Amino acid sequence: MIKKIEVYTRPGCSYCVSAKRLLTNEGLDFIEHDTARQPDKLSELMQKSRLRTFPQIFIDDQLIGGFDYLVEYKQTQSLLN
């Protein structure tokens, strides 16, 4: 079963770029929510996590956190299934 991956980003965020690059290099599809272009997604993120740092990554609707947490998740669990 393929995991649903969502990445909430903002422009100019180097960690956002790194997270998207890591997922792309792993061959994984993800949904990017650019909070600058989609202000409603910022409100959605605040309701889901109450966090204001970027990126915020959700895998199967579970909050993973930012880029460092994504790297840790990748090392301890499979991103594929």
PDB file of N, CA, C and O in Angstrom:
ATOM      1  N   MET A   1       0.844  -1.182   0.000  1.00  0.00           N
ATOM      2  CA  MET A   1       0.000   0.000   0.000  1.00  0.00           C
ATOM      3  C   MET A   1       0.888   1.244   0.000  1.00  0.00           C
ATOM      4  O   MET A   1       1.784   1.369   0.835  1.00  0.00           O
ATOM      5  N   ILE A   2       0.646   2.141  -0.914  1.00  0.00           N
ATOM      6  CA  ILE A   2       1.420   3.369  -1.024  1.00  0.00           C
ATOM      7  C   ILE A   2       0.928   4.355   0.016  1.00  0.00           C
ATOM      8  O   ILE A   2      -0.273   4.528   0.219  1.00  0.00           O
ATOM      9  N   LYS A   3       1.884   5.000   0.671  1.00  0.00           N
ATOM     10  CA  LYS A   3       1.543   5.972   1.701  1.00  0.00           C
ATOM     11  C   LYS A   3       1.154   7.310   1.086  1.00  0.00           C
ATOM     12  O   LYS A   3       1.688   7.721   0.056  1.00  0.00           O
ATOM     13  N   LYS A   4       0.217   7.973   1.740  1.00  0.00           N
ATOM     14  CA  LYS A   4      -0.186   9.325   1.353  1.00  0.00           C
ATOM     15  C   LYS A   4       0.746  10.297   2.072  1.00  0.00           C
ATOM     16  O   LYS A   4       0.817  10.314   3.301  1.00  0.00           O
ATOM     17  N   ILE A   5       1.460  11.105   1.287  1.00  0.00           N
ATOM     18  CA  ILE A   5       2.420  12.050   1.854  1.00  0.00           C
ATOM     19  C   ILE A   5       1.994  13.456   1.470  1.00  0.00           C
ATOM     20  O   ILE A   5       1.779  13.755   0.295  1.00  0.00           O
ATOM     21  N   GLU A   6       1.874  14.327   2.485  1.00  0.00           N
ATOM     22  CA  GLU A   6       1.547  15.728   2.273  1.00  0.00           C
ATOM     23  C   GLU A   6       2.644  16.580   2.880  1.00  0.00           C
ATOM     24  O   GLU A   6       3.107  16.319   3.991  1.00  0.00           O
ATOM     25  N   VAL A   7       3.060  17.607   2.138  1.00  0.00           N
ATOM     26  CA  VAL A   7       4.120  18.502   2.593  1.00  0.00           C
ATOM     27  C   VAL A   7       3.606  19.932   2.531  1.00  0.00           C
ATOM     28  O   VAL A   7       3.279  20.437   1.457  1.00  0.00           O
ATOM     29  N   TYR A   8       3.536  20.575   3.678  1.00  0.00           N
ATOM     30  CA  TYR A   8       3.141  21.984   3.753  1.00  0.00           C
ATOM     31  C   TYR A   8       4.411  22.820   3.675  1.00  0.00           C
ATOM     32  O   TYR A   8       5.332  22.644   4.473  1.00  0.00           O
ATOM     33  N   THR A   9       4.452  23.725   2.715  1.00  0.00           N
ATOM     34  CA  THR A   9       5.672  24.495   2.446  1.00  0.00           C
ATOM     35  C   THR A   9       5.381  25.989   2.408  1.00  0.00           C
ATOM     36  O   THR A   9       4.231  26.429   2.421  1.00  0.00           O
ATOM     37  N   ARG A  10       6.478  26.752   2.360  1.00  0.00           N
ATOM     38  CA  ARG A  10       6.394  28.194   2.116  1.00  0.00           C
ATOM     39  C   ARG A  10       7.578  28.569   1.236  1.00  0.00           C
ATOM     40  O   ARG A  10       8.610  27.898   1.275  1.00  0.00           O
ATOM     41  N   PRO A  11       7.449  29.625   0.447  1.00  0.00           N
ATOM     42  CA  PRO A  11       8.537  30.048  -0.438  1.00  0.00           C
ATOM     43  C   PRO A  11       9.778  30.460   0.364  1.00  0.00           C
ATOM     44  O   PRO A  11       9.671  31.009   1.461  1.00  0.00           O
ATOM     45  N   GLY A  12      10.951  30.185  -0.204  1.00  0.00           N
ATOM     46  CA  GLY A  12      12.208  30.591   0.407  1.00  0.00           C
ATOM     47  C   GLY A  12      12.675  29.698   1.538  1.00  0.00           C
ATOM     48  O   GLY A  12      13.620  30.043   2.247  1.00  0.00           O
ATOM     49  N   CYS A  13      12.041  28.577   1.715  1.00  0.00           N
ATOM     50  CA  CYS A  13      12.367  27.657   2.816  1.00  0.00           C
ATOM     51  C   CYS A  13      13.315  26.574   2.302  1.00  0.00           C
ATOM     52  O   CYS A  13      12.914  25.709   1.523  1.00  0.00           O
ATOM     53  N   SER A  14      14.558  26.626   2.736  1.00  0.00           N
ATOM     54  CA  SER A  14      15.538  25.636   2.265  1.00  0.00           C
ATOM     55  C   SER A  14      15.222  24.231   2.777  1.00  0.00           C
ATOM     56  O   SER A  14      15.508  23.246   2.097  1.00  0.00           O
ATOM     57  N   TYR A  15      14.634  24.133   3.970  1.00  0.00           N
ATOM     58  CA  TYR A  15      14.254  22.821   4.489  1.00  0.00           C
ATOM     59  C   TYR A  15      13.107  22.221   3.676  1.00  0.00           C
ATOM     60  O   TYR A  15      13.022  21.004   3.511  1.00  0.00           O
ATOM     61  N   CYS A  16      12.230  23.084   3.173  1.00  0.00           N
ATOM     62  CA  CYS A  16      11.145  22.615   2.305  1.00  0.00           C
ATOM     63  C   CYS A  16      11.718  22.014   1.021  1.00  0.00           C
ATOM     64  O   CYS A  16      11.295  20.949   0.571  1.00  0.00           O
ATOM     65  N   VAL A  17      12.683  22.718   0.448  1.00  0.00           N
ATOM     66  CA  VAL A  17      13.342  22.239  -0.772  1.00  0.00           C
ATOM     67  C   VAL A  17      14.013  20.895  -0.501  1.00  0.00           C
ATOM     68  O   VAL A  17      13.907  19.969  -1.305  1.00  0.00           O
ATOM     69  N   SER A  18      14.704  20.793   0.633  1.00  0.00           N
ATOM     70  CA  SER A  18      15.398  19.546   0.980  1.00  0.00           C
ATOM     71  C   SER A  18      14.419  18.391   1.177  1.00  0.00           C
ATOM     72  O   SER A  18      14.683  17.271   0.740  1.00  0.00           O
ATOM     73  N   ALA A  19      13.300  18.657   1.828  1.00  0.00           N
ATOM     74  CA  ALA A  19      12.305  17.604   2.060  1.00  0.00           C
ATOM     75  C   ALA A  19      11.728  17.115   0.736  1.00  0.00           C
ATOM     76  O   ALA A  19      11.595  15.910   0.519  1.00  0.00           O
ATOM     77  N   LYS A  20      11.388  18.048  -0.143  1.00  0.00           N
ATOM     78  CA  LYS A  20      10.838  17.665  -1.448  1.00  0.00           C
ATOM     79  C   LYS A  20      11.872  16.903  -2.266  1.00  0.00           C
ATOM     80  O   LYS A  20      11.529  15.945  -2.959  1.00  0.00           O
ATOM     81  N   ARG A  21      13.124  17.316  -2.194  1.00  0.00           N
ATOM     82  CA  ARG A  21      14.191  16.620  -2.922  1.00  0.00           C
ATOM     83  C   ARG A  21      14.351  15.196  -2.395  1.00  0.00           C
ATOM     84  O   ARG A  21      14.482  14.261  -3.184  1.00  0.00           O
ATOM     85  N   LEU A  22      14.343  15.019  -1.085  1.00  0.00           N
ATOM     86  CA  LEU A  22      14.489  13.687  -0.495  1.00  0.00           C
ATOM     87  C   LEU A  22      13.353  12.782  -0.966  1.00  0.00           C
ATOM     88  O   LEU A  22      13.597  11.650  -1.381  1.00  0.00           O
ATOM     89  N   LEU A  23      12.126  13.266  -0.905  1.00  0.00           N
ATOM     90  CA  LEU A  23      10.988  12.454  -1.336  1.00  0.00           C
ATOM     91  C   LEU A  23      11.063  12.130  -2.824  1.00  0.00           C
ATOM     92  O   LEU A  23      10.786  11.002  -3.232  1.00  0.00           O
ATOM     93  N   THR A  24      11.433  13.109  -3.623  1.00  0.00           N
ATOM     94  CA  THR A  24      11.570  12.897  -5.072  1.00  0.00           C
ATOM     95  C   THR A  24      12.665  11.879  -5.361  1.00  0.00           C
ATOM     96  O   THR A  24      12.484  10.990  -6.193  1.00  0.00           O
ATOM     97  N   ASN A  25      13.807  12.003  -4.675  1.00  0.00           N
ATOM     98  CA  ASN A  25      14.913  11.061  -4.883  1.00  0.00           C
ATOM     99  C   ASN A  25      14.551   9.643  -4.472  1.00  0.00           C
ATOM    100  O   ASN A  25      15.109   8.676  -4.990  1.00  0.00           O
ATOM    101  N   GLU A  26      13.614   9.523  -3.539  1.00  0.00           N
ATOM    102  CA  GLU A  26      13.134   8.202  -3.116  1.00  0.00           C
ATOM    103  C   GLU A  26      12.080   7.664  -4.085  1.00  0.00           C
ATOM    104  O   GLU A  26      11.617   6.532  -3.943  1.00  0.00           O
ATOM    105  N   GLY A  27      11.704   8.484  -5.069  1.00  0.00           N
ATOM    106  CA  GLY A  27      10.706   8.061  -6.043  1.00  0.00           C
ATOM    107  C   GLY A  27       9.285   8.097  -5.506  1.00  0.00           C
ATOM    108  O   GLY A  27       8.415   7.374  -5.990  1.00  0.00           O
ATOM    109  N   LEU A  28       9.049   8.940  -4.503  1.00  0.00           N
ATOM    110  CA  LEU A  28       7.739   8.991  -3.862  1.00  0.00           C
ATOM    111  C   LEU A  28       6.921  10.171  -4.360  1.00  0.00           C
ATOM    112  O   LEU A  28       7.441  11.271  -4.547  1.00  0.00           O
ATOM    113  N   ASP A  29       5.653   9.931  -4.569  1.00  0.00           N
ATOM    114  CA  ASP A  29       4.727  11.000  -4.912  1.00  0.00           C
ATOM    115  C   ASP A  29       4.271  11.657  -3.619  1.00  0.00           C
ATOM    116  O   ASP A  29       4.091  10.992  -2.598  1.00  0.00           O
ATOM    117  N   PHE A  30       4.089  12.957  -3.676  1.00  0.00           N
ATOM    118  CA  PHE A  30       3.591  13.680  -2.512  1.00  0.00           C
ATOM    119  C   PHE A  30       2.761  14.858  -2.984  1.00  0.00           C
ATOM    120  O   PHE A  30       2.883  15.326  -4.116  1.00  0.00           O
ATOM    121  N   ILE A  31       1.919  15.319  -2.086  1.00  0.00           N
ATOM    122  CA  ILE A  31       1.084  16.485  -2.350  1.00  0.00           C
ATOM    123  C   ILE A  31       1.749  17.659  -1.641  1.00  0.00           C
ATOM    124  O   ILE A  31       1.980  17.625  -0.432  1.00  0.00           O
ATOM    125  N   GLU A  32       2.051  18.695  -2.414  1.00  0.00           N
ATOM    126  CA  GLU A  32       2.627  19.893  -1.816  1.00  0.00           C
ATOM    127  C   GLU A  32       1.535  20.931  -1.616  1.00  0.00           C
ATOM    128  O   GLU A  32       0.767  21.232  -2.531  1.00  0.00           O
ATOM    129  N   HIS A  33       1.479  21.468  -0.418  1.00  0.00           N
ATOM    130  CA  HIS A  33       0.561  22.560  -0.102  1.00  0.00           C
ATOM    131  C   HIS A  33       1.413  23.807   0.117  1.00  0.00           C
ATOM    132  O   HIS A  33       2.003  23.976   1.184  1.00  0.00           O
ATOM    133  N   ASP A  34       1.478  24.669  -0.875  1.00  0.00           N
ATOM    134  CA  ASP A  34       2.222  25.923  -0.781  1.00  0.00           C
ATOM    135  C   ASP A  34       1.335  26.925  -0.032  1.00  0.00           C
ATOM    136  O   ASP A  34       0.347  27.417  -0.579  1.00  0.00           O
ATOM    137  N   THR A  35       1.689  27.218   1.199  1.00  0.00           N
ATOM    138  CA  THR A  35       0.827  28.044   2.045  1.00  0.00           C
ATOM    139  C   THR A  35       0.785  29.508   1.609  1.00  0.00           C
ATOM    140  O   THR A  35      -0.113  30.242   2.021  1.00  0.00           O
ATOM    141  N   ALA A  36       1.732  29.944   0.789  1.00  0.00           N
ATOM    142  CA  ALA A  36       1.699  31.313   0.266  1.00  0.00           C
ATOM    143  C   ALA A  36       0.685  31.416  -0.878  1.00  0.00           C
ATOM    144  O   ALA A  36      -0.045  32.401  -0.983  1.00  0.00           O
ATOM    145  N   ARG A  37       0.651  30.408  -1.713  1.00  0.00           N
ATOM    146  CA  ARG A  37      -0.296  30.397  -2.841  1.00  0.00           C
ATOM    147  C   ARG A  37      -1.682  29.918  -2.441  1.00  0.00           C
ATOM    148  O   ARG A  37      -2.680  30.238  -3.088  1.00  0.00           O
ATOM    149  N   GLN A  38      -1.724  29.144  -1.363  1.00  0.00           N
ATOM    150  CA  GLN A  38      -2.983  28.586  -0.890  1.00  0.00           C
ATOM    151  C   GLN A  38      -3.153  28.946   0.594  1.00  0.00           C
ATOM    152  O   GLN A  38      -2.936  28.095   1.457  1.00  0.00           O
ATOM    153  N   PRO A  39      -3.538  30.194   0.904  1.00  0.00           N
ATOM    154  CA  PRO A  39      -3.644  30.623   2.303  1.00  0.00           C
ATOM    155  C   PRO A  39      -4.574  29.745   3.149  1.00  0.00           C
ATOM    156  O   PRO A  39      -4.383  29.627   4.359  1.00  0.00           O
ATOM    157  N   ASP A  40      -5.567  29.136   2.522  1.00  0.00           N
ATOM    158  CA  ASP A  40      -6.449  28.239   3.269  1.00  0.00           C
ATOM    159  C   ASP A  40      -5.692  27.029   3.804  1.00  0.00           C
ATOM    160  O   ASP A  40      -6.093  26.440   4.808  1.00  0.00           O
ATOM    161  N   LYS A  41      -4.605  26.654   3.144  1.00  0.00           N
ATOM    162  CA  LYS A  41      -3.803  25.521   3.606  1.00  0.00           C
ATOM    163  C   LYS A  41      -3.023  25.872   4.874  1.00  0.00           C
ATOM    164  O   LYS A  41      -2.731  24.991   5.682  1.00  0.00           O
ATOM    165  N   LEU A  42      -2.684  27.152   5.054  1.00  0.00           N
ATOM    166  CA  LEU A  42      -2.038  27.567   6.298  1.00  0.00           C
ATOM    167  C   LEU A  42      -3.015  27.399   7.455  1.00  0.00           C
ATOM    168  O   LEU A  42      -2.639  26.915   8.523  1.00  0.00           O
ATOM    169  N   SER A  43      -4.251  27.791   7.250  1.00  0.00           N
ATOM    170  CA  SER A  43      -5.283  27.606   8.280  1.00  0.00           C
ATOM    171  C   SER A  43      -5.487  26.124   8.568  1.00  0.00           C
ATOM    172  O   SER A  43      -5.618  25.717   9.723  1.00  0.00           O
ATOM    173  N   GLU A  44      -5.510  25.328   7.514  1.00  0.00           N
ATOM    174  CA  GLU A  44      -5.655  23.878   7.668  1.00  0.00           C
ATOM    175  C   GLU A  44      -4.510  23.303   8.488  1.00  0.00           C
ATOM    176  O   GLU A  44      -4.724  22.485   9.383  1.00  0.00           O
ATOM    177  N   LEU A  45      -3.288  23.739   8.175  1.00  0.00           N
ATOM    178  CA  LEU A  45      -2.114  23.268   8.904  1.00  0.00           C
ATOM    179  C   LEU A  45      -2.205  23.637  10.376  1.00  0.00           C
ATOM    180  O   LEU A  45      -1.898  22.820  11.244  1.00  0.00           O
ATOM    181  N   MET A  46      -2.620  24.851  10.659  1.00  0.00           N
ATOM    182  CA  MET A  46      -2.730  25.299  12.046  1.00  0.00           C
ATOM    183  C   MET A  46      -3.753  24.455  12.813  1.00  0.00           C
ATOM    184  O   MET A  46      -3.556  24.160  13.992  1.00  0.00           O
ATOM    185  N   GLN A  47      -4.828  24.074  12.155  1.00  0.00           N
ATOM    186  CA  GLN A  47      -5.824  23.225  12.801  1.00  0.00           C
ATOM    187  C   GLN A  47      -5.286  21.820  13.045  1.00  0.00           C
ATOM    188  O   GLN A  47      -5.605  21.193  14.055  1.00  0.00           O
ATOM    189  N   LYS A  48      -4.469  21.332  12.118  1.00  0.00           N
ATOM    190  CA  LYS A  48      -3.947  19.970  12.221  1.00  0.00           C
ATOM    191  C   LYS A  48      -2.785  19.848  13.195  1.00  0.00           C
ATOM    192  O   LYS A  48      -2.627  18.818  13.850  1.00  0.00           O
ATOM    193  N   SER A  49      -1.957  20.915  13.295  1.00  0.00           N
ATOM    194  CA  SER A  49      -0.723  20.753  14.059  1.00  0.00           C
ATOM    195  C   SER A  49      -0.411  21.865  15.054  1.00  0.00           C
ATOM    196  O   SER A  49       0.332  21.650  16.011  1.00  0.00           O
ATOM    197  N   ARG A  50      -0.972  23.046  14.836  1.00  0.00           N
ATOM    198  CA  ARG A  50      -0.674  24.225  15.656  1.00  0.00           C
ATOM    199  C   ARG A  50       0.794  24.644  15.563  1.00  0.00           C
ATOM    200  O   ARG A  50       1.290  25.369  16.426  1.00  0.00           O
ATOM    201  N   LEU A  51       1.482  24.192  14.524  1.00  0.00           N
ATOM    202  CA  LEU A  51       2.893  24.532  14.315  1.00  0.00           C
ATOM    203  C   LEU A  51       3.016  25.587  13.234  1.00  0.00           C
ATOM    204  O   LEU A  51       2.209  25.640  12.305  1.00  0.00           O
ATOM    205  N   ARG A  52       4.044  26.435  13.363  1.00  0.00           N
ATOM    206  CA  ARG A  52       4.248  27.504  12.391  1.00  0.00           C
ATOM    207  C   ARG A  52       5.595  27.392  11.673  1.00  0.00           C
ATOM    208  O   ARG A  52       5.998  28.317  10.967  1.00  0.00           O
ATOM    209  N   THR A  53       6.274  26.296  11.846  1.00  0.00           N
ATOM    210  CA  THR A  53       7.551  26.112  11.164  1.00  0.00           C
ATOM    211  C   THR A  53       7.331  25.274   9.911  1.00  0.00           C
ATOM    212  O   THR A  53       6.348  24.541   9.798  1.00  0.00           O
ATOM    213  N   PHE A  54       8.259  25.397   8.979  1.00  0.00           N
ATOM    214  CA  PHE A  54       8.127  24.704   7.694  1.00  0.00           C
ATOM    215  C   PHE A  54       9.393  23.950   7.371  1.00  0.00           C
ATOM    216  O   PHE A  54      10.490  24.340   7.769  1.00  0.00           O
ATOM    217  N   PRO A  55       9.220  22.843   6.627  1.00  0.00           N
ATOM    218  CA  PRO A  55       7.972  22.234   6.193  1.00  0.00           C
ATOM    219  C   PRO A  55       7.313  21.485   7.355  1.00  0.00           C
ATOM    220  O   PRO A  55       7.933  21.252   8.392  1.00  0.00           O
ATOM    221  N   GLN A  56       6.081  21.126   7.164  1.00  0.00           N
ATOM    222  CA  GLN A  56       5.396  20.175   8.044  1.00  0.00           C
ATOM    223  C   GLN A  56       4.947  19.039   7.142  1.00  0.00           C
ATOM    224  O   GLN A  56       4.289  19.249   6.123  1.00  0.00           O
ATOM    225  N   ILE A  57       5.321  17.830   7.543  1.00  0.00           N
ATOM    226  CA  ILE A  57       5.104  16.654   6.698  1.00  0.00           C
ATOM    227  C   ILE A  57       4.163  15.690   7.412  1.00  0.00           C
ATOM    228  O   ILE A  57       4.331  15.378   8.590  1.00  0.00           O
ATOM    229  N   PHE A  58       3.176  15.235   6.663  1.00  0.00           N
ATOM    230  CA  PHE A  58       2.225  14.248   7.171  1.00  0.00           C
ATOM    231  C   PHE A  58       2.327  13.008   6.298  1.00  0.00           C
ATOM    232  O   PHE A  58       2.337  13.101   5.071  1.00  0.00           O
ATOM    233  N   ILE A  59       2.401  11.849   6.939  1.00  0.00           N
ATOM    234  CA  ILE A  59       2.387  10.577   6.219  1.00  0.00           C
ATOM    235  C   ILE A  59       1.175   9.803   6.724  1.00  0.00           C
ATOM    236  O   ILE A  59       1.050   9.516   7.914  1.00  0.00           O
ATOM    237  N   ASP A  60       0.295   9.476   5.800  1.00  0.00           N
ATOM    238  CA  ASP A  60      -0.979   8.825   6.140  1.00  0.00           C
ATOM    239  C   ASP A  60      -1.695   9.583   7.251  1.00  0.00           C
ATOM    240  O   ASP A  60      -2.178   8.988   8.214  1.00  0.00           O
ATOM    241  N   ASP A  61      -1.756  10.901   7.102  1.00  0.00           N
ATOM    242  CA  ASP A  61      -2.453  11.810   8.019  1.00  0.00           C
ATOM    243  C   ASP A  61      -1.829  11.888   9.410  1.00  0.00           C
ATOM    244  O   ASP A  61      -2.428  12.461  10.321  1.00  0.00           O
ATOM    245  N   GLN A  62      -0.644  11.325   9.586  1.00  0.00           N
ATOM    246  CA  GLN A  62       0.065  11.416  10.866  1.00  0.00           C
ATOM    247  C   GLN A  62       1.179  12.443  10.729  1.00  0.00           C
ATOM    248  O   GLN A  62       1.972  12.384   9.789  1.00  0.00           O
ATOM    249  N   LEU A  63       1.238  13.381  11.665  1.00  0.00           N
ATOM    250  CA  LEU A  63       2.273  14.400  11.637  1.00  0.00           C
ATOM    251  C   LEU A  63       3.634  13.777  11.891  1.00  0.00           C
ATOM    252  O   LEU A  63       3.851  13.134  12.919  1.00  0.00           O
ATOM    253  N   ILE A  64       4.559  13.972  10.941  1.00  0.00           N
ATOM    254  CA  ILE A  64       5.936  13.521  11.099  1.00  0.00           C
ATOM    255  C   ILE A  64       6.773  14.677  11.637  1.00  0.00           C
ATOM    256  O   ILE A  64       7.638  14.475  12.489  1.00  0.00           O
ATOM    257  N   GLY A  65       6.519  15.880  11.146  1.00  0.00           N
ATOM    258  CA  GLY A  65       7.263  17.066  11.562  1.00  0.00           C
ATOM    259  C   GLY A  65       7.989  17.667  10.377  1.00  0.00           C
ATOM    260  O   GLY A  65       7.534  17.571   9.237  1.00  0.00           O
ATOM    261  N   GLY A  66       9.115  18.282  10.657  1.00  0.00           N
ATOM    262  CA  GLY A  66       9.892  18.948   9.626  1.00  0.00           C
ATOM    263  C   GLY A  66      10.890  18.038   8.939  1.00  0.00           C
ATOM    264  O   GLY A  66      10.815  16.814   9.042  1.00  0.00           O
ATOM    265  N   PHE A  67      11.830  18.660   8.231  1.00  0.00           N
ATOM    266  CA  PHE A  67      12.795  17.909   7.427  1.00  0.00           C
ATOM    267  C   PHE A  67      13.627  16.949   8.275  1.00  0.00           C
ATOM    268  O   PHE A  67      13.798  15.789   7.902  1.00  0.00           O
ATOM    269  N   ASP A  68      14.148  17.419   9.415  1.00  0.00           N
ATOM    270  CA  ASP A  68      14.975  16.548  10.259  1.00  0.00           C
ATOM    271  C   ASP A  68      14.201  15.312  10.709  1.00  0.00           C
ATOM    272  O   ASP A  68      14.752  14.212  10.768  1.00  0.00           O
ATOM    273  N   TYR A  69      12.931  15.500  11.024  1.00  0.00           N
ATOM    274  CA  TYR A  69      12.105  14.361  11.436  1.00  0.00           C
ATOM    275  C   TYR A  69      11.823  13.425  10.265  1.00  0.00           C
ATOM    276  O   TYR A  69      11.695  12.215  10.450  1.00  0.00           O
ATOM    277  N   LEU A  70      11.726  13.984   9.066  1.00  0.00           N
ATOM    278  CA  LEU A  70      11.549  13.145   7.876  1.00  0.00           C
ATOM    279  C   LEU A  70      12.779  12.264   7.669  1.00  0.00           C
ATOM    280  O   LEU A  70      12.650  11.079   7.360  1.00  0.00           O
ATOM    281  N   VAL A  71      13.956  12.831   7.835  1.00  0.00           N
ATOM    282  CA  VAL A  71      15.198  12.057   7.695  1.00  0.00           C
ATOM    283  C   VAL A  71      15.231  10.940   8.736  1.00  0.00           C
ATOM    284  O   VAL A  71      15.575   9.801   8.422  1.00  0.00           O
ATOM    285  N   GLU A  72      14.874  11.271   9.968  1.00  0.00           N
ATOM    286  CA  GLU A  72      14.839  10.266  11.034  1.00  0.00           C
ATOM    287  C   GLU A  72      13.805   9.178  10.733  1.00  0.00           C
ATOM    288  O   GLU A  72      14.068   7.993  10.933  1.00  0.00           O
ATOM    289  N   TYR A  73      12.643   9.584  10.255  1.00  0.00           N
ATOM    290  CA  TYR A  73      11.590   8.639   9.900  1.00  0.00           C
ATOM    291  C   TYR A  73      12.087   7.688   8.809  1.00  0.00           C
ATOM    292  O   TYR A  73      11.867   6.479   8.878  1.00  0.00           O
ATOM    293  N   LYS A  74      12.756   8.249   7.809  1.00  0.00           N
ATOM    294  CA  LYS A  74      13.283   7.448   6.699  1.00  0.00           C
ATOM    295  C   LYS A  74      14.281   6.402   7.202  1.00  0.00           C
ATOM    296  O   LYS A  74      14.329   5.284   6.689  1.00  0.00           O
ATOM    297  N   GLN A  75      15.071   6.772   8.201  1.00  0.00           N
ATOM    298  CA  GLN A  75      16.098   5.856   8.730  1.00  0.00           C
ATOM    299  C   GLN A  75      15.507   4.751   9.579  1.00  0.00           C
ATOM    300  O   GLN A  75      16.096   3.675   9.687  1.00  0.00           O
ATOM    301  N   THR A  76      14.341   4.995  10.192  1.00  0.00           N
ATOM    302  CA  THR A  76      13.786   4.019  11.115  1.00  0.00           C
ATOM    303  C   THR A  76      12.581   3.269  10.552  1.00  0.00           C
ATOM    304  O   THR A  76      12.247   2.187  11.033  1.00  0.00           O
ATOM    305  N   GLN A  77      11.932   3.831   9.545  1.00  0.00           N
ATOM    306  CA  GLN A  77      10.730   3.210   8.992  1.00  0.00           C
ATOM    307  C   GLN A  77      10.761   3.329   7.470  1.00  0.00           C
ATOM    308  O   GLN A  77      11.448   4.184   6.911  1.00  0.00           O
ATOM    309  N   SER A  78      10.022   2.476   6.832  1.00  0.00           N
ATOM    310  CA  SER A  78       9.962   2.509   5.379  1.00  0.00           C
ATOM    311  C   SER A  78       9.030   3.617   4.919  1.00  0.00           C
ATOM    312  O   SER A  78       7.912   3.744   5.419  1.00  0.00           O
ATOM    313  N   LEU A  79       9.483   4.408   3.980  1.00  0.00           N
ATOM    314  CA  LEU A  79       8.621   5.434   3.380  1.00  0.00           C
ATOM    315  C   LEU A  79       7.684   4.821   2.346  1.00  0.00           C
ATOM    316  O   LEU A  79       6.701   5.445   1.945  1.00  0.00           O
ATOM    317  N   LEU A  80       7.984   3.621   1.922  1.00  0.00           N
ATOM    318  CA  LEU A  80       7.201   3.016   0.846  1.00  0.00           C
ATOM    319  C   LEU A  80       5.926   2.342   1.341  1.00  0.00           C
ATOM    320  O   LEU A  80       4.867   2.563   0.753  1.00  0.00           O
ATOM    321  N   ASN A  81       5.981   1.538   2.385  1.00  0.00           N
ATOM    322  CA  ASN A  81       4.788   0.840   2.881  1.00  0.00           C
ATOM    323  C   ASN A  81       4.770   0.900   4.385  1.00  0.00           C
ATOM    324  O   ASN A  81       3.851   0.373   5.013  1.00  0.00           O
TER     325      ASN A  81
END
